[in-house]
């Protein structure tokens, strides 16, 4: 069931924050002890992390190709990995504004992170000494998913069990030091995600 993130939408219904003022946190200014950070609807930082994770649509960005079976064999795509960090400013109305890339990975991942921050719901604004203030937050977007190689095909190798060339059922069994001679013996599966 999807979380309802409209909790703070009507907190300040006619709020317009178009005046320049001090921005605390992020790359702007320090974080005073009296500063109460903005709160993401539904559970603060934990719910913000869930929102980001569930919103990511992984762009298909190939960083390189791996050849687990050696050169001139089938290749496996290695997808780009990294963390994009976006800075947002939560204004005094609770809206996420001034989205800025602080740490880049590549154009596709950067644009995906920006897309998500531009769709953030309304926060409960930050406060200091009982007054609403603008607060900059740094939001990490972890692009760590790797693409696994395709599973082995259903074309099985045919063995003639009585043939001396097969290595099985012949007098050369004791001389055969291979562990099966299968087509996929040396594949290393990437299960990191």
Backbone bond lengths (Angstrom), bond angles and torsions (degrees), N, CA, C in turn:
res aa  C-N    CA-C-N  psi(-1)  N-CA   C-N-CA  omega(-1)  CA-C   N-CA-C  phi
1 X - - - 1.441 - - 1.532 108.86 -
2 X 1.303 117.20 131.64 1.461 122.36 -178.71 1.525 110.74 -73.10
3 X 1.314 115.22 140.30 1.468 122.01 179.52 1.530 108.96 -74.84
4 X 1.328 116.09 139.05 1.462 121.55 175.32 1.527 108.12 -85.10
5 X 1.329 116.75 118.06 1.459 121.51 -177.61 1.526 112.55 -106.26
6 X 1.320 117.46 24.88 1.464 120.71 -177.50 1.531 112.72 -96.07
7 X 1.312 116.76 11.49 1.460 122.57 -174.12 1.533 114.40 -52.46
8 X 1.340 118.13 -38.61 1.459 120.69 -174.86 1.528 114.03 -106.99
9 X 1.328 118.09 7.63 1.462 120.93 -176.67 1.523 113.34 -59.88
10 X 1.298 117.41 -35.71 1.467 121.22 -177.11 1.526 113.00 -105.75
11 X 1.322 116.22 16.77 1.460 120.16 179.61 1.529 110.99 -64.07
12 X 1.345 116.31 -43.43 1.468 122.77 176.37 1.528 106.98 -132.47
13 X 1.330 118.11 78.92 1.467 122.26 -168.65 1.529 115.74 -60.04
14 X 1.306 119.57 -36.01 1.462 120.95 -177.30 1.523 111.91 -106.59
15 X 1.311 116.32 22.14 1.462 121.40 -175.34 1.528 111.33 -72.04
16 X 1.335 114.98 132.79 1.460 122.34 172.85 1.525 105.98 -132.09
17 X 1.315 116.69 123.82 1.463 120.76 -178.86 1.526 108.28 -115.69
18 X 1.329 116.32 83.38 1.461 120.64 -177.93 1.522 112.65 -114.99
19 X 1.321 117.37 15.46 1.455 120.99 177.91 1.525 109.86 -104.17
20 X 1.313 115.69 140.87 1.458 119.89 176.69 1.521 109.29 -69.22
21 X 1.311 115.48 141.44 1.463 121.51 176.87 1.524 108.05 -158.15
22 X 1.301 116.26 172.09 1.460 121.63 -179.40 1.520 110.10 -63.30
23 X 1.328 114.67 137.64 1.464 121.07 174.78 1.525 106.74 -111.05
24 X 1.329 116.11 125.12 1.451 121.23 -179.27 1.522 110.41 -99.79
25 X 1.334 116.80 151.21 1.453 121.84 174.84 1.518 113.31 82.78
26 X 1.324 115.14 -176.96 1.456 121.41 179.56 1.518 111.53 57.72
27 X 1.328 116.22 -136.51 1.461 121.41 179.46 1.520 111.79 -94.71
28 X 1.331 118.05 6.91 1.466 121.61 -175.86 1.521 112.31 -87.98
29 X 1.298 117.09 -74.42 1.467 122.57 -176.61 1.517 108.86 -134.03
30 X 1.306 115.18 175.68 1.454 120.11 179.07 1.516 112.93 -64.88
31 X 1.310 114.87 -177.60 1.457 122.79 -179.82 1.530 107.43 -116.55
32 X 1.329 117.94 90.49 1.467 120.20 -178.52 1.526 111.84 -59.87
33 X 1.331 115.95 150.23 1.470 120.32 -178.93 1.520 112.27 -60.10
34 X 1.315 117.53 -31.53 1.472 121.00 -177.37 1.532 113.09 -79.58
35 X 1.338 117.38 -5.40 1.467 120.91 -175.68 1.527 110.89 -75.41
36 X 1.315 115.47 127.25 1.470 122.16 173.05 1.526 106.00 -102.74
37 X 1.342 117.89 118.66 1.462 120.17 -173.80 1.525 112.79 -68.92
38 X 1.328 116.55 159.97 1.473 119.87 174.03 1.526 109.42 -60.27
39 X 1.319 115.48 152.86 1.459 120.33 -178.75 1.525 109.96 -118.33
40 X 1.324 115.73 123.71 1.463 121.47 176.34 1.530 108.09 -72.25
41 X 1.331 117.70 138.98 1.473 119.87 -177.38 1.527 113.03 -62.91
42 X 1.310 114.68 138.85 1.458 120.39 173.14 1.507 115.48 90.88
43 X 1.320 119.30 -1.64 1.460 117.34 178.39 1.510 115.70 151.84
44 X 1.299 119.18 22.03 1.460 121.70 173.63 1.517 113.46 62.84
45 X 1.342 116.10 -138.15 1.467 122.12 -174.76 1.526 113.02 -60.78
46 X 1.317 116.60 -38.44 1.467 120.22 -178.93 1.531 109.99 -62.40
47 X 1.320 116.99 -46.61 1.467 120.18 -178.81 1.526 111.03 -70.08
48 X 1.329 117.89 -33.19 1.470 121.04 175.70 1.526 110.00 -62.55
49 X 1.322 116.73 -43.71 1.467 121.04 177.79 1.525 110.61 -61.70
50 X 1.319 117.14 -43.24 1.474 120.42 177.63 1.532 111.01 -62.65
51 X 1.315 115.99 -42.22 1.463 120.83 179.92 1.531 110.24 -60.09
52 X 1.320 116.16 -47.63 1.470 120.86 -179.84 1.528 110.14 -61.96
53 X 1.336 116.28 -49.41 1.465 120.36 -176.75 1.536 111.76 -60.98
54 X 1.313 117.02 -41.66 1.467 120.02 -177.63 1.532 112.44 -77.20
55 X 1.323 117.52 -16.40 1.468 120.53 -178.13 1.520 114.08 -91.67
56 X 1.331 117.69 -17.74 1.463 120.46 -175.42 1.523 110.65 -66.56
57 X 1.317 115.48 128.31 1.463 122.64 169.91 1.525 104.98 -111.36
58 X 1.310 116.71 112.43 1.463 121.13 -172.79 1.525 111.55 -70.54
59 X 1.328 117.40 111.12 1.463 118.89 173.58 1.530 109.27 -65.56
60 X 1.309 116.86 147.41 1.461 121.50 -178.92 1.532 108.17 -83.13
61 X 1.331 116.66 95.27 1.461 121.86 -178.79 1.519 107.95 -120.52
62 X 1.325 116.78 109.42 1.453 121.74 -179.28 1.520 108.76 -87.14
63 X 1.328 115.44 123.78 1.458 121.01 178.65 1.521 110.80 -87.67
64 X 1.329 115.96 -38.60 1.463 120.45 -179.01 1.523 108.86 -164.88
65 X 1.303 115.19 -178.45 1.459 121.43 176.15 1.520 108.44 -123.23
66 X 1.307 115.88 138.78 1.460 121.42 177.11 1.524 108.25 -109.03
67 X 1.311 115.61 150.39 1.456 121.96 179.73 1.528 108.09 -124.28
68 X 1.342 116.73 79.42 1.469 119.53 -175.30 1.516 113.75 -64.03
69 X 1.318 117.56 -21.48 1.469 120.80 -179.81 1.518 111.78 -101.32
70 X 1.336 116.25 15.36 1.456 120.16 178.44 1.515 111.09 97.06
71 X 1.337 115.40 167.32 1.461 119.50 179.77 1.526 110.92 -60.67
72 X 1.289 114.69 151.59 1.470 121.69 179.28 1.521 113.15 68.79
73 X 1.319 117.48 13.75 1.470 121.32 176.00 1.523 107.95 -109.55
74 X 1.336 116.41 -177.76 1.466 120.88 -179.65 1.526 110.81 -58.72
75 X 1.329 115.41 136.99 1.462 119.72 179.72 1.520 110.47 -96.38
76 X 1.320 115.17 158.48 1.455 123.33 176.98 1.520 106.95 -124.76
77 X 1.319 116.83 130.55 1.461 120.28 178.87 1.520 109.96 -71.66
78 X 1.324 116.24 135.29 1.460 121.84 173.27 1.523 106.00 -109.00
79 X 1.328 116.05 112.87 1.454 120.16 -177.12 1.519 110.76 -78.84
80 X 1.313 115.83 148.27 1.461 121.52 179.72 1.520 110.00 -62.83
81 X 1.324 115.37 143.50 1.460 121.83 177.50 1.518 108.34 -125.90
82 X 1.306 116.03 158.00 1.456 120.34 175.71 1.515 111.18 156.23
83 X 1.327 115.00 176.89 1.457 121.78 -179.24 1.516 109.76 -121.63
84 X 1.318 115.25 120.64 1.465 121.62 173.29 1.524 106.34 -91.88
85 X 1.331 116.76 134.56 1.463 120.39 176.44 1.524 107.63 -116.42
86 X 1.321 115.29 123.55 1.460 122.19 178.77 1.524 108.34 -111.22
87 X 1.302 116.00 133.71 1.459 120.62 173.26 1.524 108.02 -99.52
88 X 1.330 115.51 131.27 1.462 120.91 174.11 1.523 107.74 -120.78
89 X 1.310 115.94 156.69 1.457 121.03 172.38 1.523 106.98 -114.39
90 X 1.325 115.60 118.41 1.466 120.31 175.69 1.521 105.90 -86.83
91 X 1.340 115.13 113.53 1.465 118.92 -176.09 1.527 111.27 -77.16
92 X 1.331 116.60 -176.77 1.467 121.17 -175.30 1.528 112.58 -72.69
93 X 1.331 116.70 -8.02 1.470 121.11 174.68 1.529 111.07 -96.77
94 X 1.341 117.26 -7.25 1.455 121.58 179.34 1.523 113.97 94.25
95 X 1.325 117.31 5.26 1.466 120.50 -178.79 1.526 110.41 -87.54
96 X 1.341 115.70 141.34 1.464 121.32 176.54 1.528 108.71 -80.78
97 X 1.325 115.88 116.38 1.465 121.10 -178.04 1.524 109.47 -126.22
98 X 1.315 116.48 177.45 1.476 124.34 173.95 1.524 113.22 49.90
99 X 1.328 116.75 48.68 1.458 119.90 178.15 1.536 109.19 -63.87
100 X 1.327 115.71 129.77 1.459 120.65 -175.78 1.528 109.14 -143.29
101 X 1.331 116.33 135.43 1.461 120.86 177.63 1.526 108.51 -79.29
102 X 1.315 116.10 119.14 1.463 121.60 178.76 1.523 110.07 -97.58
103 X 1.335 116.48 -34.67 1.466 122.01 177.39 1.521 107.99 -135.14
104 X 1.324 115.84 123.47 1.457 121.92 -174.94 1.525 111.18 -104.56
105 X 1.333 116.47 153.14 1.467 122.10 171.69 1.521 108.74 -115.99
106 X 1.317 116.84 -58.68 1.467 122.89 175.09 1.532 107.11 -159.90
107 X 1.306 117.19 168.09 1.468 120.49 -174.74 1.525 112.67 -58.08
108 X 1.329 117.27 -42.67 1.457 120.88 -176.26 1.527 111.58 -65.30
109 X 1.340 117.01 -46.26 1.459 120.12 179.83 1.526 110.81 -68.42
110 X 1.332 116.78 -38.97 1.467 120.29 177.97 1.524 110.73 -59.83
111 X 1.337 116.89 -45.36 1.467 120.69 -179.26 1.528 111.58 -65.49
112 X 1.333 116.83 -35.74 1.468 120.13 178.22 1.532 110.47 -66.44
113 X 1.325 117.36 -41.70 1.466 120.99 178.06 1.533 110.64 -64.68
114 X 1.322 116.82 -42.28 1.470 120.38 177.44 1.522 111.28 -63.15
115 X 1.333 116.90 -39.59 1.466 121.04 178.89 1.524 110.61 -57.89
116 X 1.326 116.13 -43.11 1.459 120.13 -178.38 1.527 110.89 -68.88
117 X 1.341 117.61 -43.42 1.471 118.99 -178.58 1.524 111.78 -67.17
118 X 1.327 117.51 -29.18 1.461 119.79 178.38 1.526 111.70 -72.31
119 X 1.326 117.19 -16.23 1.452 121.67 178.68 1.523 113.90 -105.12
120 X 1.334 117.16 13.73 1.461 119.70 -179.58 1.531 110.84 -64.91
121 X 1.322 117.38 143.80 1.473 120.38 176.47 1.528 110.76 -73.69
122 X 1.307 116.18 176.55 1.468 122.71 179.97 1.532 109.59 -74.28
123 X 1.329 115.82 130.49 1.463 123.52 176.72 1.528 109.60 -88.50
124 X 1.329 116.28 166.22 1.461 120.60 162.28 1.528 104.17 -80.07
125 X 1.336 119.28 123.11 1.466 120.99 -174.03 1.524 112.63 -61.85
126 X 1.341 115.29 156.18 1.450 120.81 174.52 1.519 110.61 -70.71
127 X 1.320 116.31 157.63 1.468 121.46 -179.51 1.513 110.54 -136.79
128 X 1.324 114.25 152.61 1.453 120.20 171.20 1.521 107.75 -144.85
129 X 1.314 115.82 123.02 1.464 122.44 -178.63 1.534 111.60 53.72
130 X 1.339 116.05 40.35 1.454 121.23 176.58 1.514 115.46 79.57
131 X 1.336 118.45 5.34 1.461 122.62 -178.81 1.531 108.48 -116.94
132 X 1.333 116.64 135.14 1.466 120.57 177.65 1.531 109.87 -67.85
133 X 1.348 115.96 136.22 1.472 121.08 -179.07 1.528 109.53 -134.69
134 X 1.345 115.26 162.41 1.464 121.57 175.74 1.522 108.48 -83.12
135 X 1.340 115.60 134.92 1.459 120.82 -177.80 1.519 109.31 -133.27
136 X 1.334 115.71 130.80 1.466 121.47 176.65 1.525 109.25 -90.10
137 X 1.311 115.83 134.85 1.464 122.12 177.15 1.518 109.20 -122.23
138 X 1.322 116.77 143.81 1.460 122.41 174.97 1.525 107.86 -103.13
139 X 1.339 116.55 123.67 1.463 121.14 -176.95 1.530 108.92 -116.74
140 X 1.341 117.37 118.92 1.468 119.91 177.92 1.530 111.54 -85.56
141 X 1.311 115.77 142.17 1.470 123.40 175.35 1.521 106.95 -122.14
142 X 1.329 116.21 109.02 1.463 121.29 -175.29 1.526 110.08 -92.35
143 X 1.315 115.40 115.19 1.462 121.22 175.69 1.526 106.30 -104.55
144 X 1.329 115.76 95.56 1.464 120.38 -173.43 1.520 113.39 -123.88
145 X 1.297 117.79 -0.21 1.463 120.38 -175.55 1.522 110.60 -72.73
146 X 1.298 116.56 132.37 1.461 122.50 176.50 1.520 109.16 -109.66
147 X 1.288 115.46 152.80 1.455 119.64 177.96 1.521 108.41 -92.09
148 X 1.312 115.90 129.48 1.452 119.90 178.57 1.520 109.75 -80.24
149 X 1.313 116.82 151.84 1.464 118.53 175.11 1.518 109.57 -66.58
150 X 1.313 117.21 156.48 1.468 118.70 179.28 1.523 110.22 -63.52
151 X 1.330 117.39 151.51 1.464 118.79 177.63 1.522 110.02 -66.16
152 X 1.315 116.36 159.75 1.472 119.01 178.89 1.524 110.44 -56.26
153 X 1.310 115.17 145.22 1.462 119.18 -179.70 1.519 109.93 -68.64
154 X 1.313 115.36 164.91 1.467 119.64 -179.56 1.522 111.57 -87.30
155 X 1.327 116.43 5.51 1.469 119.38 175.19 1.523 107.98 -81.03
156 X 1.324 115.92 107.82 1.459 119.94 -177.33 1.518 109.56 -90.66
157 X 1.316 113.17 146.85 1.461 118.21 177.68 1.528 107.99 -73.22
158 X 1.298 116.43 136.12 1.461 121.54 178.96 1.526 108.73 -92.45
159 X 1.302 116.48 131.12 1.459 121.02 177.33 1.514 108.81 -115.62
160 X 1.281 114.48 137.88 1.454 120.46 171.35 1.523 105.30 -95.45
161 X 1.323 116.21 100.15 1.450 121.67 -170.72 1.521 113.01 -64.04
162 X 1.322 116.73 -19.38 1.461 119.06 -178.99 1.525 112.32 -95.60
163 X 1.304 117.46 -7.73 1.456 120.91 -177.04 1.517 110.36 -79.57
164 X 1.316 116.45 143.92 1.458 120.71 177.20 1.525 110.92 -72.17
165 X 1.355 118.68 -21.61 1.459 122.08 -178.75 1.526 112.86 -77.19
166 X 1.332 117.66 -18.13 1.465 119.47 -175.18 1.521 112.90 -74.12
167 X 1.339 117.42 -24.84 1.451 119.95 -177.30 1.512 112.61 84.10
168 X 1.308 117.06 -1.21 1.460 121.54 179.79 1.524 108.40 -119.86
169 X 1.304 116.72 141.76 1.457 121.27 174.67 1.513 112.74 68.59
170 X 1.292 118.66 15.55 1.451 120.54 179.72 1.523 108.98 -119.22
171 X 1.283 115.48 175.28 1.455 119.55 -178.87 1.520 111.99 -70.87
172 X 1.331 118.15 -10.65 1.462 120.42 -178.96 1.528 112.36 -87.65
173 X 1.356 118.52 6.64 1.466 121.16 -179.85 1.526 112.17 -56.61
174 X 1.302 117.07 -41.32 1.455 118.83 -177.33 1.517 111.87 -69.88
175 X 1.324 117.55 -23.74 1.452 120.84 179.18 1.519 112.43 -86.90
176 X 1.317 117.48 -13.35 1.468 121.57 -175.65 1.521 108.71 -85.08
177 X 1.343 118.21 110.57 1.460 121.48 -176.94 1.516 112.66 -96.53
178 X 1.333 118.97 2.24 1.464 120.16 -179.54 1.512 109.47 -75.50
179 X 1.310 115.65 158.70 1.467 120.45 -176.27 1.516 112.19 -96.55
180 X 1.274 118.42 21.83 1.454 119.11 177.39 1.510 111.38 144.22
181 X 1.298 118.79 -27.84 1.446 121.52 176.62 1.511 113.57 68.27
182 X 1.331 118.47 17.53 1.452 121.52 -178.66 1.519 112.58 -72.90
183 X 1.300 115.11 156.79 1.468 122.70 -177.48 1.517 112.30 -63.88
184 X 1.340 118.12 -27.54 1.453 121.56 -172.60 1.532 112.92 -113.83
185 X 1.325 117.53 21.70 1.466 120.04 -177.36 1.521 112.93 -63.93
186 X 1.321 119.31 -31.22 1.454 121.46 -172.99 1.527 114.40 -101.33
187 X 1.325 117.84 10.31 1.474 119.92 -179.67 1.531 108.71 -75.13
188 X 1.320 115.83 133.96 1.455 121.31 173.76 1.519 107.20 -108.97
189 X 1.319 116.02 115.75 1.457 120.65 -176.34 1.510 109.46 -82.99
190 X 1.323 116.21 137.49 1.468 121.94 179.22 1.520 108.17 -95.00
191 X 1.337 116.88 105.67 1.464 120.57 -179.78 1.523 111.03 -112.46
192 X 1.334 116.58 31.69 1.463 120.66 -175.63 1.513 113.85 -73.24
193 X 1.290 118.99 -9.33 1.474 118.96 179.52 1.471 108.96 -117.60
